């Protein structure tokens, strides 16, 4: 049996998740396999109020409200970044998911999420 949550419950969960500062991190094959470039550091995330996902019925999401920029790589990437995750200020991972498309960075490239480019939701 699969339980369905109503919109108010989904919204409350999303608001609670971002009650405290959250930091976006990037990883290769698992959350324990975090990006290793010397310039890399987790980035603070500010999110919107919960709202409907225009692509999926019954899904509530938040998305980033400001640009999130990971610094330029100092060395060529040797493997694909496949996972995005959120960690709290203590470094505890609270959420993770696969990226829509894996990313392999070369020296001098940065990862940028424009406003609305990072979507976190509850189906």
PDB file as gemmi writes it, atoms N, CA and C in Angstrom:
CRYST1    1.000    1.000    1.000  90.00  90.00  90.00 P 1                      
ATOM      1  N   UNK A   1       0.847  -1.173   0.000  1.00  0.00           N  
ATOM      2  CA  UNK A   1       0.000   0.000   0.000  1.00  0.00           C  
ATOM      3  C   UNK A   1       0.897   1.242   0.000  1.00  0.00           C  
ATOM      4  N   UNK A   2       0.526   2.215  -0.795  1.00  0.00           N  
ATOM      5  CA  UNK A   2       1.255   3.474  -0.841  1.00  0.00           C  
ATOM      6  C   UNK A   2       0.369   4.576  -0.293  1.00  0.00           C  
ATOM      7  N   UNK A   3       0.875   5.309   0.691  1.00  0.00           N  
ATOM      8  CA  UNK A   3       0.104   6.402   1.274  1.00  0.00           C  
ATOM      9  C   UNK A   3       0.277   7.646   0.417  1.00  0.00           C  
ATOM     10  N   UNK A   4      -0.765   8.438   0.338  1.00  0.00           N  
ATOM     11  CA  UNK A   4      -0.700   9.710  -0.377  1.00  0.00           C  
ATOM     12  C   UNK A   4      -0.770  10.836   0.644  1.00  0.00           C  
ATOM     13  N   UNK A   5       0.124  11.784   0.488  1.00  0.00           N  
ATOM     14  CA  UNK A   5       0.127  12.944   1.364  1.00  0.00           C  
ATOM     15  C   UNK A   5      -0.629  14.074   0.688  1.00  0.00           C  
ATOM     16  N   UNK A   6      -1.354  14.871   1.479  1.00  0.00           N  
ATOM     17  CA  UNK A   6      -2.021  16.027   0.891  1.00  0.00           C  
ATOM     18  C   UNK A   6      -1.013  17.163   0.735  1.00  0.00           C  
ATOM     19  N   UNK A   7      -1.375  18.189  -0.020  1.00  0.00           N  
ATOM     20  CA  UNK A   7      -0.460  19.301  -0.317  1.00  0.00           C  
ATOM     21  C   UNK A   7       0.031  20.004   0.942  1.00  0.00           C  
ATOM     22  N   UNK A   8      -0.847  20.186   1.908  1.00  0.00           N  
ATOM     23  CA  UNK A   8      -0.456  20.879   3.145  1.00  0.00           C  
ATOM     24  C   UNK A   8       0.624  20.103   3.897  1.00  0.00           C  
ATOM     25  N   UNK A   9       0.523  18.787   3.913  1.00  0.00           N  
ATOM     26  CA  UNK A   9       1.522  17.961   4.596  1.00  0.00           C  
ATOM     27  C   UNK A   9       2.847  17.994   3.850  1.00  0.00           C  
ATOM     28  N   UNK A  10       2.790  17.902   2.516  1.00  0.00           N  
ATOM     29  CA  UNK A  10       4.008  18.010   1.712  1.00  0.00           C  
ATOM     30  C   UNK A  10       4.681  19.366   1.933  1.00  0.00           C  
ATOM     31  N   UNK A  11       3.877  20.427   1.938  1.00  0.00           N  
ATOM     32  CA  UNK A  11       4.428  21.772   2.149  1.00  0.00           C  
ATOM     33  C   UNK A  11       5.085  21.898   3.512  1.00  0.00           C  
ATOM     34  N   UNK A  12       4.436  21.356   4.542  1.00  0.00           N  
ATOM     35  CA  UNK A  12       5.003  21.421   5.891  1.00  0.00           C  
ATOM     36  C   UNK A  12       6.344  20.696   5.956  1.00  0.00           C  
ATOM     37  N   UNK A  13       6.439  19.557   5.274  1.00  0.00           N  
ATOM     38  CA  UNK A  13       7.700  18.815   5.260  1.00  0.00           C  
ATOM     39  C   UNK A  13       8.794  19.610   4.551  1.00  0.00           C  
ATOM     40  N   UNK A  14       8.471  20.223   3.424  1.00  0.00           N  
ATOM     41  CA  UNK A  14       9.462  21.011   2.687  1.00  0.00           C  
ATOM     42  C   UNK A  14       9.904  22.234   3.490  1.00  0.00           C  
ATOM     43  N   UNK A  15       8.972  22.909   4.137  1.00  0.00           N  
ATOM     44  CA  UNK A  15       9.314  24.075   4.958  1.00  0.00           C  
ATOM     45  C   UNK A  15      10.202  23.648   6.124  1.00  0.00           C  
ATOM     46  N   UNK A  16       9.863  22.532   6.772  1.00  0.00           N  
ATOM     47  CA  UNK A  16      10.671  22.044   7.893  1.00  0.00           C  
ATOM     48  C   UNK A  16      12.083  21.689   7.456  1.00  0.00           C  
ATOM     49  N   UNK A  17      12.213  21.129   6.258  1.00  0.00           N  
ATOM     50  CA  UNK A  17      13.524  20.735   5.751  1.00  0.00           C  
ATOM     51  C   UNK A  17      14.460  21.932   5.614  1.00  0.00           C  
ATOM     52  N   UNK A  18      13.904  23.087   5.272  1.00  0.00           N  
ATOM     53  CA  UNK A  18      14.730  24.273   5.045  1.00  0.00           C  
ATOM     54  C   UNK A  18      14.610  25.290   6.174  1.00  0.00           C  
ATOM     55  N   UNK A  19      14.150  24.854   7.330  1.00  0.00           N  
ATOM     56  CA  UNK A  19      14.032  25.744   8.490  1.00  0.00           C  
ATOM     57  C   UNK A  19      15.412  26.253   8.912  1.00  0.00           C  
ATOM     58  N   UNK A  20      16.423  25.426   8.738  1.00  0.00           N  
ATOM     59  CA  UNK A  20      17.805  25.775   9.069  1.00  0.00           C  
ATOM     60  C   UNK A  20      18.616  25.799   7.777  1.00  0.00           C  
ATOM     61  N   UNK A  21      19.778  26.446   7.781  1.00  0.00           N  
ATOM     62  CA  UNK A  21      20.585  26.513   6.550  1.00  0.00           C  
ATOM     63  C   UNK A  21      20.909  25.116   6.010  1.00  0.00           C  
ATOM     64  N   UNK A  22      20.809  24.997   4.688  1.00  0.00           N  
ATOM     65  CA  UNK A  22      21.143  23.755   4.003  1.00  0.00           C  
ATOM     66  C   UNK A  22      22.181  24.060   2.934  1.00  0.00           C  
ATOM     67  N   UNK A  23      23.086  23.110   2.723  1.00  0.00           N  
ATOM     68  CA  UNK A  23      24.192  23.281   1.793  1.00  0.00           C  
ATOM     69  C   UNK A  23      24.120  22.214   0.711  1.00  0.00           C  
ATOM     70  N   UNK A  24      24.220  22.643  -0.542  1.00  0.00           N  
ATOM     71  CA  UNK A  24      24.187  21.733  -1.673  1.00  0.00           C  
ATOM     72  C   UNK A  24      25.580  21.174  -1.907  1.00  0.00           C  
ATOM     73  N   UNK A  25      25.652  19.864  -2.034  1.00  0.00           N  
ATOM     74  CA  UNK A  25      26.901  19.189  -2.344  1.00  0.00           C  
ATOM     75  C   UNK A  25      26.735  18.336  -3.586  1.00  0.00           C  
ATOM     76  N   UNK A  26      27.852  17.945  -4.175  1.00  0.00           N  
ATOM     77  CA  UNK A  26      27.856  17.129  -5.387  1.00  0.00           C  
ATOM     78  C   UNK A  26      28.718  15.895  -5.160  1.00  0.00           C  
ATOM     79  N   UNK A  27      28.266  14.770  -5.713  1.00  0.00           N  
ATOM     80  CA  UNK A  27      28.999  13.516  -5.502  1.00  0.00           C  
ATOM     81  C   UNK A  27      29.009  12.693  -6.786  1.00  0.00           C  
ATOM     82  N   UNK A  28      29.894  11.705  -6.798  1.00  0.00           N  
ATOM     83  CA  UNK A  28      30.067  10.864  -7.975  1.00  0.00           C  
ATOM     84  C   UNK A  28      29.084   9.695  -7.979  1.00  0.00           C  
ATOM     85  N   UNK A  29      29.366   8.624  -7.273  1.00  0.00           N  
ATOM     86  CA  UNK A  29      28.520   7.430  -7.350  1.00  0.00           C  
ATOM     87  C   UNK A  29      27.649   7.217  -6.116  1.00  0.00           C  
ATOM     88  N   UNK A  30      27.972   7.892  -5.018  1.00  0.00           N  
ATOM     89  CA  UNK A  30      27.162   7.821  -3.800  1.00  0.00           C  
ATOM     90  C   UNK A  30      27.435   9.097  -3.000  1.00  0.00           C  
ATOM     91  N   UNK A  31      26.610   9.352  -2.014  1.00  0.00           N  
ATOM     92  CA  UNK A  31      26.786  10.551  -1.192  1.00  0.00           C  
ATOM     93  C   UNK A  31      28.141  10.544  -0.481  1.00  0.00           C  
ATOM     94  N   UNK A  32      28.664   9.358  -0.215  1.00  0.00           N  
ATOM     95  CA  UNK A  32      29.956   9.237   0.458  1.00  0.00           C  
ATOM     96  C   UNK A  32      31.136   9.475  -0.484  1.00  0.00           C  
ATOM     97  N   UNK A  33      30.851   9.669  -1.764  1.00  0.00           N  
ATOM     98  CA  UNK A  33      31.874   9.828  -2.790  1.00  0.00           C  
ATOM     99  C   UNK A  33      31.803  11.267  -3.335  1.00  0.00           C  
ATOM    100  N   UNK A  34      32.020  12.240  -2.449  1.00  0.00           N  
ATOM    101  CA  UNK A  34      31.847  13.655  -2.765  1.00  0.00           C  
ATOM    102  C   UNK A  34      32.946  14.173  -3.705  1.00  0.00           C  
ATOM    103  N   UNK A  35      32.604  15.193  -4.481  1.00  0.00           N  
ATOM    104  CA  UNK A  35      33.543  15.863  -5.389  1.00  0.00           C  
ATOM    105  C   UNK A  35      34.861  16.138  -4.664  1.00  0.00           C  
ATOM    106  N   UNK A  36      35.970  16.006  -5.382  1.00  0.00           N  
ATOM    107  CA  UNK A  36      37.290  16.109  -4.753  1.00  0.00           C  
ATOM    108  C   UNK A  36      38.149  17.254  -5.267  1.00  0.00           C  
ATOM    109  N   UNK A  37      37.661  18.043  -6.226  1.00  0.00           N  
ATOM    110  CA  UNK A  37      38.470  19.137  -6.756  1.00  0.00           C  
ATOM    111  C   UNK A  37      38.842  20.100  -5.618  1.00  0.00           C  
ATOM    112  N   UNK A  38      40.086  20.594  -5.587  1.00  0.00           N  
ATOM    113  CA  UNK A  38      40.508  21.488  -4.507  1.00  0.00           C  
ATOM    114  C   UNK A  38      39.669  22.772  -4.381  1.00  0.00           C  
ATOM    115  N   UNK A  39      39.047  23.219  -5.458  1.00  0.00           N  
ATOM    116  CA  UNK A  39      38.237  24.445  -5.408  1.00  0.00           C  
ATOM    117  C   UNK A  39      36.805  24.191  -4.927  1.00  0.00           C  
ATOM    118  N   UNK A  40      36.402  22.934  -4.884  1.00  0.00           N  
ATOM    119  CA  UNK A  40      35.020  22.576  -4.535  1.00  0.00           C  
ATOM    120  C   UNK A  40      34.714  22.875  -3.081  1.00  0.00           C  
ATOM    121  N   UNK A  41      33.514  23.398  -2.859  1.00  0.00           N  
ATOM    122  CA  UNK A  41      32.963  23.494  -1.510  1.00  0.00           C  
ATOM    123  C   UNK A  41      31.445  23.510  -1.616  1.00  0.00           C  
ATOM    124  N   UNK A  42      30.780  22.966  -0.624  1.00  0.00           N  
ATOM    125  CA  UNK A  42      29.319  22.956  -0.613  1.00  0.00           C  
ATOM    126  C   UNK A  42      28.809  24.398  -0.623  1.00  0.00           C  
ATOM    127  N   UNK A  43      27.630  24.583  -1.233  1.00  0.00           N  
ATOM    128  CA  UNK A  43      27.081  25.924  -1.410  1.00  0.00           C  
ATOM    129  C   UNK A  43      25.751  26.075  -0.675  1.00  0.00           C  
ATOM    130  N   UNK A  44      25.588  27.208   0.012  1.00  0.00           N  
ATOM    131  CA  UNK A  44      24.355  27.521   0.720  1.00  0.00           C  
ATOM    132  C   UNK A  44      23.205  27.639  -0.275  1.00  0.00           C  
ATOM    133  N   UNK A  45      22.042  27.089   0.099  1.00  0.00           N  
ATOM    134  CA  UNK A  45      20.873  27.086  -0.775  1.00  0.00           C  
ATOM    135  C   UNK A  45      19.744  27.874  -0.116  1.00  0.00           C  
ATOM    136  N   UNK A  46      19.150  28.800  -0.867  1.00  0.00           N  
ATOM    137  CA  UNK A  46      17.927  29.482  -0.455  1.00  0.00           C  
ATOM    138  C   UNK A  46      16.820  29.035  -1.389  1.00  0.00           C  
ATOM    139  N   UNK A  47      15.656  28.685  -0.838  1.00  0.00           N  
ATOM    140  CA  UNK A  47      14.600  28.112  -1.668  1.00  0.00           C  
ATOM    141  C   UNK A  47      13.312  28.928  -1.602  1.00  0.00           C  
ATOM    142  N   UNK A  48      12.470  28.695  -2.609  1.00  0.00           N  
ATOM    143  CA  UNK A  48      11.158  29.319  -2.718  1.00  0.00           C  
ATOM    144  C   UNK A  48      10.187  28.710  -1.709  1.00  0.00           C  
ATOM    145  N   UNK A  49       9.006  29.284  -1.667  1.00  0.00           N  
ATOM    146  CA  UNK A  49       7.910  28.654  -0.945  1.00  0.00           C  
ATOM    147  C   UNK A  49       7.494  27.406  -1.736  1.00  0.00           C  
ATOM    148  N   UNK A  50       6.931  26.398  -1.066  1.00  0.00           N  
ATOM    149  CA  UNK A  50       6.459  25.218  -1.791  1.00  0.00           C  
ATOM    150  C   UNK A  50       5.383  25.599  -2.824  1.00  0.00           C  
ATOM    151  N   UNK A  51       5.431  24.918  -3.972  1.00  0.00           N  
ATOM    152  CA  UNK A  51       4.443  25.158  -5.024  1.00  0.00           C  
ATOM    153  C   UNK A  51       4.305  23.904  -5.875  1.00  0.00           C  
ATOM    154  N   UNK A  52       3.304  23.907  -6.751  1.00  0.00           N  
ATOM    155  CA  UNK A  52       3.083  22.759  -7.633  1.00  0.00           C  
ATOM    156  C   UNK A  52       4.235  22.619  -8.610  1.00  0.00           C  
ATOM    157  N   UNK A  53       4.537  21.386  -8.975  1.00  0.00           N  
ATOM    158  CA  UNK A  53       5.502  21.106 -10.034  1.00  0.00           C  
ATOM    159  C   UNK A  53       4.749  21.140 -11.350  1.00  0.00           C  
ATOM    160  N   UNK A  54       5.121  22.042 -12.264  1.00  0.00           N  
ATOM    161  CA  UNK A  54       4.381  22.136 -13.521  1.00  0.00           C  
ATOM    162  C   UNK A  54       4.492  20.884 -14.395  1.00  0.00           C  
ATOM    163  N   UNK A  55       5.495  20.032 -14.136  1.00  0.00           N  
ATOM    164  CA  UNK A  55       5.700  18.839 -14.958  1.00  0.00           C  
ATOM    165  C   UNK A  55       5.023  17.586 -14.407  1.00  0.00           C  
ATOM    166  N   UNK A  56       4.714  17.584 -13.120  1.00  0.00           N  
ATOM    167  CA  UNK A  56       4.143  16.381 -12.508  1.00  0.00           C  
ATOM    168  C   UNK A  56       2.952  16.749 -11.624  1.00  0.00           C  
ATOM    169  N   UNK A  57       1.820  16.166 -11.910  1.00  0.00           N  
ATOM    170  CA  UNK A  57       0.630  16.398 -11.098  1.00  0.00           C  
ATOM    171  C   UNK A  57       0.844  15.857  -9.693  1.00  0.00           C  
ATOM    172  N   UNK A  58       0.307  16.520  -8.727  1.00  0.00           N  
ATOM    173  CA  UNK A  58       0.333  16.098  -7.316  1.00  0.00           C  
ATOM    174  C   UNK A  58       1.708  16.163  -6.667  1.00  0.00           C  
ATOM    175  N   UNK A  59       2.704  16.742  -7.314  1.00  0.00           N  
ATOM    176  CA  UNK A  59       4.028  16.869  -6.706  1.00  0.00           C  
ATOM    177  C   UNK A  59       4.205  18.314  -6.247  1.00  0.00           C  
ATOM    178  N   UNK A  60       4.708  18.496  -5.041  1.00  0.00           N  
ATOM    179  CA  UNK A  60       4.989  19.823  -4.504  1.00  0.00           C  
ATOM    180  C   UNK A  60       6.505  19.979  -4.461  1.00  0.00           C  
ATOM    181  N   UNK A  61       6.987  21.161  -4.842  1.00  0.00           N  
ATOM    182  CA  UNK A  61       8.427  21.389  -4.917  1.00  0.00           C  
ATOM    183  C   UNK A  61       8.805  22.731  -4.312  1.00  0.00           C  
ATOM    184  N   UNK A  62      10.084  22.845  -4.017  1.00  0.00           N  
ATOM    185  CA  UNK A  62      10.734  24.138  -3.786  1.00  0.00           C  
ATOM    186  C   UNK A  62      11.862  24.196  -4.816  1.00  0.00           C  
ATOM    187  N   UNK A  63      12.262  25.411  -5.181  1.00  0.00           N  
ATOM    188  CA  UNK A  63      13.406  25.554  -6.072  1.00  0.00           C  
ATOM    189  C   UNK A  63      14.278  26.704  -5.599  1.00  0.00           C  
ATOM    190  N   UNK A  64      15.512  26.731  -6.094  1.00  0.00           N  
ATOM    191  CA  UNK A  64      16.449  27.759  -5.641  1.00  0.00           C  
ATOM    192  C   UNK A  64      16.002  29.134  -6.132  1.00  0.00           C  
ATOM    193  N   UNK A  65      16.169  30.144  -5.264  1.00  0.00           N  
ATOM    194  CA  UNK A  65      15.734  31.501  -5.592  1.00  0.00           C  
ATOM    195  C   UNK A  65      16.889  32.393  -6.029  1.00  0.00           C  
ATOM    196  N   UNK A  66      18.104  31.983  -5.774  1.00  0.00           N  
ATOM    197  CA  UNK A  66      19.274  32.739  -6.233  1.00  0.00           C  
ATOM    198  C   UNK A  66      20.216  31.780  -6.952  1.00  0.00           C  
ATOM    199  N   UNK A  67      21.146  32.328  -7.692  1.00  0.00           N  
ATOM    200  CA  UNK A  67      22.127  31.512  -8.405  1.00  0.00           C  
ATOM    201  C   UNK A  67      22.970  30.734  -7.395  1.00  0.00           C  
ATOM    202  N   UNK A  68      23.180  29.451  -7.683  1.00  0.00           N  
ATOM    203  CA  UNK A  68      24.112  28.623  -6.910  1.00  0.00           C  
ATOM    204  C   UNK A  68      25.289  28.353  -7.828  1.00  0.00           C  
ATOM    205  N   UNK A  69      26.472  28.766  -7.412  1.00  0.00           N  
ATOM    206  CA  UNK A  69      27.659  28.601  -8.262  1.00  0.00           C  
ATOM    207  C   UNK A  69      28.730  27.831  -7.494  1.00  0.00           C  
ATOM    208  N   UNK A  70      29.120  26.715  -8.083  1.00  0.00           N  
ATOM    209  CA  UNK A  70      30.277  25.991  -7.577  1.00  0.00           C  
ATOM    210  C   UNK A  70      31.494  26.562  -8.283  1.00  0.00           C  
ATOM    211  N   UNK A  71      32.577  26.828  -7.577  1.00  0.00           N  
ATOM    212  CA  UNK A  71      33.751  27.477  -8.182  1.00  0.00           C  
ATOM    213  C   UNK A  71      34.321  26.707  -9.367  1.00  0.00           C  
ATOM    214  N   UNK A  72      35.129  27.403 -10.135  1.00  0.00           N  
ATOM    215  CA  UNK A  72      35.793  26.792 -11.283  1.00  0.00           C  
ATOM    216  C   UNK A  72      36.705  25.661 -10.827  1.00  0.00           C  
ATOM    217  N   UNK A  73      36.658  24.553 -11.543  1.00  0.00           N  
ATOM    218  CA  UNK A  73      37.540  23.424 -11.244  1.00  0.00           C  
ATOM    219  C   UNK A  73      38.998  23.820 -11.446  1.00  0.00           C  
ATOM    220  N   UNK A  74      39.842  23.329 -10.584  1.00  0.00           N  
ATOM    221  CA  UNK A  74      41.276  23.578 -10.706  1.00  0.00           C  
ATOM    222  C   UNK A  74      41.980  22.455 -11.452  1.00  0.00           C  
ATOM    223  N   UNK A  75      41.278  21.343 -11.645  1.00  0.00           N  
ATOM    224  CA  UNK A  75      41.872  20.213 -12.376  1.00  0.00           C  
ATOM    225  C   UNK A  75      40.786  19.527 -13.197  1.00  0.00           C  
ATOM    226  N   UNK A  76      41.196  18.739 -14.177  1.00  0.00           N  
ATOM    227  CA  UNK A  76      40.235  18.003 -15.003  1.00  0.00           C  
ATOM    228  C   UNK A  76      39.530  16.938 -14.181  1.00  0.00           C  
ATOM    229  N   UNK A  77      38.223  16.800 -14.412  1.00  0.00           N  
ATOM    230  CA  UNK A  77      37.467  15.758 -13.750  1.00  0.00           C  
ATOM    231  C   UNK A  77      37.791  14.398 -14.350  1.00  0.00           C  
ATOM    232  N   UNK A  78      37.820  13.379 -13.513  1.00  0.00           N  
ATOM    233  CA  UNK A  78      38.111  12.030 -13.985  1.00  0.00           C  
ATOM    234  C   UNK A  78      36.883  11.137 -13.993  1.00  0.00           C  
ATOM    235  N   UNK A  79      35.775  11.622 -13.421  1.00  0.00           N  
ATOM    236  CA  UNK A  79      34.547  10.843 -13.418  1.00  0.00           C  
ATOM    237  C   UNK A  79      33.349  11.784 -13.395  1.00  0.00           C  
ATOM    238  N   UNK A  80      32.172  11.233 -13.712  1.00  0.00           N  
ATOM    239  CA  UNK A  80      30.949  12.029 -13.776  1.00  0.00           C  
ATOM    240  C   UNK A  80      30.398  12.306 -12.390  1.00  0.00           C  
ATOM    241  N   UNK A  81      29.937  13.539 -12.197  1.00  0.00           N  
ATOM    242  CA  UNK A  81      29.168  13.893 -11.004  1.00  0.00           C  
ATOM    243  C   UNK A  81      27.741  13.466 -11.298  1.00  0.00           C  
ATOM    244  N   UNK A  82      27.172  12.615 -10.442  1.00  0.00           N  
ATOM    245  CA  UNK A  82      25.854  12.045 -10.698  1.00  0.00           C  
ATOM    246  C   UNK A  82      24.825  12.389  -9.633  1.00  0.00           C  
ATOM    247  N   UNK A  83      25.274  12.860  -8.470  1.00  0.00           N  
ATOM    248  CA  UNK A  83      24.376  13.026  -7.330  1.00  0.00           C  
ATOM    249  C   UNK A  83      24.474  14.436  -6.765  1.00  0.00           C  
ATOM    250  N   UNK A  84      23.319  15.007  -6.446  1.00  0.00           N  
ATOM    251  CA  UNK A  84      23.246  16.257  -5.686  1.00  0.00           C  
ATOM    252  C   UNK A  84      22.689  15.896  -4.318  1.00  0.00           C  
ATOM    253  N   UNK A  85      23.196  16.563  -3.280  1.00  0.00           N  
ATOM    254  CA  UNK A  85      22.678  16.283  -1.940  1.00  0.00           C  
ATOM    255  C   UNK A  85      22.629  17.568  -1.121  1.00  0.00           C  
ATOM    256  N   UNK A  86      21.805  17.547  -0.083  1.00  0.00           N  
ATOM    257  CA  UNK A  86      21.718  18.660   0.856  1.00  0.00           C  
ATOM    258  C   UNK A  86      22.200  18.186   2.209  1.00  0.00           C  
ATOM    259  N   UNK A  87      23.051  18.980   2.808  1.00  0.00           N  
ATOM    260  CA  UNK A  87      23.556  18.686   4.148  1.00  0.00           C  
ATOM    261  C   UNK A  87      23.255  19.876   5.045  1.00  0.00           C  
ATOM    262  N   UNK A  88      23.034  19.606   6.314  1.00  0.00           N  
ATOM    263  CA  UNK A  88      22.806  20.706   7.252  1.00  0.00           C  
ATOM    264  C   UNK A  88      24.147  21.296   7.687  1.00  0.00           C  
ATOM    265  N   UNK A  89      24.103  22.287   8.576  1.00  0.00           N  
ATOM    266  CA  UNK A  89      25.323  22.976   9.011  1.00  0.00           C  
ATOM    267  C   UNK A  89      26.294  22.046   9.730  1.00  0.00           C  
ATOM    268  N   UNK A  90      25.798  20.921  10.251  1.00  0.00           N  
ATOM    269  CA  UNK A  90      26.660  19.940  10.916  1.00  0.00           C  
ATOM    270  C   UNK A  90      27.224  18.908   9.937  1.00  0.00           C  
ATOM    271  N   UNK A  91      26.880  19.043   8.646  1.00  0.00           N  
ATOM    272  CA  UNK A  91      27.382  18.123   7.639  1.00  0.00           C  
ATOM    273  C   UNK A  91      26.565  16.855   7.471  1.00  0.00           C  
ATOM    274  N   UNK A  92      25.427  16.761   8.155  1.00  0.00           N  
ATOM    275  CA  UNK A  92      24.579  15.572   8.050  1.00  0.00           C  
ATOM    276  C   UNK A  92      23.734  15.679   6.783  1.00  0.00           C  
ATOM    277  N   UNK A  93      23.822  14.670   5.926  1.00  0.00           N  
ATOM    278  CA  UNK A  93      23.066  14.666   4.680  1.00  0.00           C  
ATOM    279  C   UNK A  93      21.596  14.426   4.994  1.00  0.00           C  
ATOM    280  N   UNK A  94      20.747  15.338   4.514  1.00  0.00           N  
ATOM    281  CA  UNK A  94      19.308  15.269   4.776  1.00  0.00           C  
ATOM    282  C   UNK A  94      18.488  14.879   3.555  1.00  0.00           C  
ATOM    283  N   UNK A  95      19.076  15.010   2.371  1.00  0.00           N  
ATOM    284  CA  UNK A  95      18.380  14.686   1.121  1.00  0.00           C  
ATOM    285  C   UNK A  95      19.425  14.444   0.053  1.00  0.00           C  
ATOM    286  N   UNK A  96      19.123  13.539  -0.901  1.00  0.00           N  
ATOM    287  CA  UNK A  96      19.971  13.379  -2.077  1.00  0.00           C  
ATOM    288  C   UNK A  96      19.144  12.797  -3.215  1.00  0.00           C  
ATOM    289  N   UNK A  97      19.620  13.032  -4.427  1.00  0.00           N  
ATOM    290  CA  UNK A  97      18.952  12.486  -5.607  1.00  0.00           C  
ATOM    291  C   UNK A  97      19.941  12.489  -6.762  1.00  0.00           C  
ATOM    292  N   UNK A  98      19.637  11.717  -7.788  1.00  0.00           N  
ATOM    293  CA  UNK A  98      20.461  11.709  -8.996  1.00  0.00           C  
ATOM    294  C   UNK A  98      20.228  12.977  -9.790  1.00  0.00           C  
ATOM    295  N   UNK A  99      21.276  13.505 -10.388  1.00  0.00           N  
ATOM    296  CA  UNK A  99      21.133  14.620 -11.305  1.00  0.00           C  
ATOM    297  C   UNK A  99      20.421  14.142 -12.563  1.00  0.00           C  
ATOM    298  N   UNK A 100      19.709  15.044 -13.206  1.00  0.00           N  
ATOM    299  CA  UNK A 100      19.026  14.703 -14.447  1.00  0.00           C  
ATOM    300  C   UNK A 100      20.016  14.199 -15.497  1.00  0.00           C  
ATOM    301  N   UNK A 101      21.179  14.871 -15.580  1.00  0.00           N  
ATOM    302  CA  UNK A 101      22.248  14.471 -16.497  1.00  0.00           C  
ATOM    303  C   UNK A 101      23.567  14.508 -15.737  1.00  0.00           C  
ATOM    304  N   UNK A 102      24.368  13.451 -15.818  1.00  0.00           N  
ATOM    305  CA  UNK A 102      25.691  13.480 -15.187  1.00  0.00           C  
ATOM    306  C   UNK A 102      26.535  14.616 -15.768  1.00  0.00           C  
ATOM    307  N   UNK A 103      27.466  15.113 -14.947  1.00  0.00           N  
ATOM    308  CA  UNK A 103      28.330  16.232 -15.338  1.00  0.00           C  
ATOM    309  C   UNK A 103      29.782  15.816 -15.144  1.00  0.00           C  
ATOM    310  N   UNK A 104      30.594  16.031 -16.172  1.00  0.00           N  
ATOM    311  CA  UNK A 104      32.040  15.842 -16.031  1.00  0.00           C  
ATOM    312  C   UNK A 104      32.683  17.192 -16.335  1.00  0.00           C  
ATOM    313  N   UNK A 105      33.395  17.722 -15.353  1.00  0.00           N  
ATOM    314  CA  UNK A 105      33.989  19.040 -15.502  1.00  0.00           C  
ATOM    315  C   UNK A 105      35.442  18.962 -15.941  1.00  0.00           C  
ATOM    316  N   UNK A 106      35.817  19.901 -16.764  1.00  0.00           N  
ATOM    317  CA  UNK A 106      37.215  20.091 -17.139  1.00  0.00           C  
ATOM    318  C   UNK A 106      37.769  21.252 -16.338  1.00  0.00           C  
ATOM    319  N   UNK A 107      39.064  21.360 -16.337  1.00  0.00           N  
ATOM    320  CA  UNK A 107      39.716  22.462 -15.642  1.00  0.00           C  
ATOM    321  C   UNK A 107      39.145  23.785 -16.160  1.00  0.00           C  
ATOM    322  N   UNK A 108      38.797  24.685 -15.236  1.00  0.00           N  
ATOM    323  CA  UNK A 108      38.274  25.993 -15.601  1.00  0.00           C  
ATOM    324  C   UNK A 108      36.766  26.052 -15.753  1.00  0.00           C  
ATOM    325  N   UNK A 109      36.077  24.916 -15.630  1.00  0.00           N  
ATOM    326  CA  UNK A 109      34.617  24.910 -15.718  1.00  0.00           C  
ATOM    327  C   UNK A 109      34.008  25.007 -14.317  1.00  0.00           C  
ATOM    328  N   UNK A 110      32.817  25.602 -14.257  1.00  0.00           N  
ATOM    329  CA  UNK A 110      32.070  25.727 -13.011  1.00  0.00           C  
ATOM    330  C   UNK A 110      30.686  25.113 -13.203  1.00  0.00           C  
ATOM    331  N   UNK A 111      30.032  24.782 -12.116  1.00  0.00           N  
ATOM    332  CA  UNK A 111      28.647  24.327 -12.166  1.00  0.00           C  
ATOM    333  C   UNK A 111      27.784  25.454 -11.633  1.00  0.00           C  
ATOM    334  N   UNK A 112      26.753  25.807 -12.404  1.00  0.00           N  
ATOM    335  CA  UNK A 112      25.873  26.903 -12.025  1.00  0.00           C  
ATOM    336  C   UNK A 112      24.429  26.428 -12.116  1.00  0.00           C  
ATOM    337  N   UNK A 113      23.670  26.650 -11.059  1.00  0.00           N  
ATOM    338  CA  UNK A 113      22.232  26.427 -11.057  1.00  0.00           C  
ATOM    339  C   UNK A 113      21.582  27.803 -11.043  1.00  0.00           C  
ATOM    340  N   UNK A 114      20.986  28.190 -12.161  1.00  0.00           N  
ATOM    341  CA  UNK A 114      20.267  29.462 -12.232  1.00  0.00           C  
ATOM    342  C   UNK A 114      19.029  29.367 -11.350  1.00  0.00           C  
ATOM    343  N   UNK A 115      18.427  30.505 -10.954  1.00  0.00           N  
ATOM    344  CA  UNK A 115      17.186  30.429 -10.164  1.00  0.00           C  
ATOM    345  C   UNK A 115      16.157  29.511 -10.833  1.00  0.00           C  
ATOM    346  N   UNK A 116      15.606  28.617 -10.043  1.00  0.00           N  
ATOM    347  CA  UNK A 116      14.648  27.641 -10.548  1.00  0.00           C  
ATOM    348  C   UNK A 116      15.280  26.408 -11.151  1.00  0.00           C  
ATOM    349  N   UNK A 117      16.605  26.358 -11.227  1.00  0.00           N  
ATOM    350  CA  UNK A 117      17.293  25.242 -11.851  1.00  0.00           C  
ATOM    351  C   UNK A 117      17.454  24.022 -10.951  1.00  0.00           C  
ATOM    352  N   UNK A 118      17.321  24.205  -9.654  1.00  0.00           N  
ATOM    353  CA  UNK A 118      17.413  23.099  -8.700  1.00  0.00           C  
ATOM    354  C   UNK A 118      16.037  22.915  -8.093  1.00  0.00           C  
ATOM    355  N   UNK A 119      15.415  21.776  -8.329  1.00  0.00           N  
ATOM    356  CA  UNK A 119      14.073  21.496  -7.840  1.00  0.00           C  
ATOM    357  C   UNK A 119      14.127  20.310  -6.881  1.00  0.00           C  
ATOM    358  N   UNK A 120      13.521  20.515  -5.711  1.00  0.00           N  
ATOM    359  CA  UNK A 120      13.465  19.469  -4.694  1.00  0.00           C  
ATOM    360  C   UNK A 120      11.995  19.281  -4.338  1.00  0.00           C  
ATOM    361  N   UNK A 121      11.508  18.049  -4.439  1.00  0.00           N  
ATOM    362  CA  UNK A 121      10.084  17.865  -4.247  1.00  0.00           C  
ATOM    363  C   UNK A 121       9.682  16.597  -3.541  1.00  0.00           C  
ATOM    364  N   UNK A 122       8.383  16.557  -3.281  1.00  0.00           N  
ATOM    365  CA  UNK A 122       7.747  15.403  -2.648  1.00  0.00           C  
ATOM    366  C   UNK A 122       6.579  14.989  -3.531  1.00  0.00           C  
ATOM    367  N   UNK A 123       6.605  13.745  -4.045  1.00  0.00           N  
ATOM    368  CA  UNK A 123       5.494  13.292  -4.910  1.00  0.00           C  
ATOM    369  C   UNK A 123       4.220  13.034  -4.109  1.00  0.00           C  
TER     370      UNK A 123                                                      
END                                                                             
